Amino acid sequence: MPDISNDAHSDADIVRYDVHTSSLGHVLIAVSTSGVCAILFGDDGAALQKELRRRFARATLGPPNEFSRRLATSVLALIETQGVETPPLDFRGTDFQKRVWRALLGVPAGATISYKELASRAGTPGAIRAVAGACAANPLAFIVPCHRVVRNNGEISGYRWGVARKQALLKREGALAGDAKTIGARLAPGLG
């Protein structure tokens, strides 16, 4: 489990970021003094910067420094390979979103989970749509593994960063390679 900061954030927060290129397209990695606070995938670096400004409207955005570069290097290594240690994370969201994201951190690579089971693990079994909304609001792309959430029948559903990226991540993790472990969902035909 990665180190997770729940520190209160103020208008004086400084968030340092840079846009990188990865095998999954452009990735914006933003770092606060507490840890990685955003990993945003996209096809356009300028659009990612605009989204960062929207998400962190009260923070001062700045160029990378030594600390943010070190954490970004770790994130980039995680994108390309498994088994690299997750850097410290700075969760920013509602209490409900954080509960959902923490539950997702318990879903291992190579496994998937249904929205229904995730809602149950987050302590809100009737809040399936709200859980889907928390997944869509996740600013930590693949580290908080919303890509591991599938429909109850095991089929791949939408993904904030694009279904093609979701499929690529699941394939890398082995969830589409016939050895998938699905929690609370039946595997769709062809998935195992």
C-alpha positions, 0 to 999 in steps of 0.5 A: 500500500502506498503512503497516502497523505490526507493533509488539509490543503490551502490556497497556498499549495504549490503543485509542480508538474510536467507533461511526459510521453509514455506508451499510453500517450501523454501523461501529466504528472503533478506533485505537491509537497505531500506526494503525487496528486495527479496523473492525467492521461491524454492525447494533448499536453495543452488539454492536460494542463488545462484540466490540471488548472481546473482541478487545482484552481486554488493552487499555485502551479509551477515547473518541476523541481528535484522532488517532483522529478524524482516522483515523476520518474517513479510514476513513469517507471510504474506505467511501463513496468510492474513491481516498481514501488509506488511513490507517496500519494496526495489524495484530493477528493471528497471523503466518499471518493477517498473511501472508494479509491482506498478500496480500489488500492486493495484490488491486485494487478491481474484482477478486476472488480465489479462496480457493485462489489467495489461499492460494497467494499467502500461501505456503500453497497447501494451506491453503485452510480456514486462509485462510478462517479468516484472512479471518473473523478480519480485524478491518479489515473492508473495508480488508483486502479479504476481501470480494474473496474468492470461491469457485473458481467465482466465486460469492459466499461468506460474509463475516464482516460479512454477505453483503449488505455483501460484495455492496454492496462488490463492486458499488461496486468494479465486481466485479459490474458485468460488468467483474470481474477474477477471479484464480484463479476462474471467473466465475459466471453473471451476473457477467461 
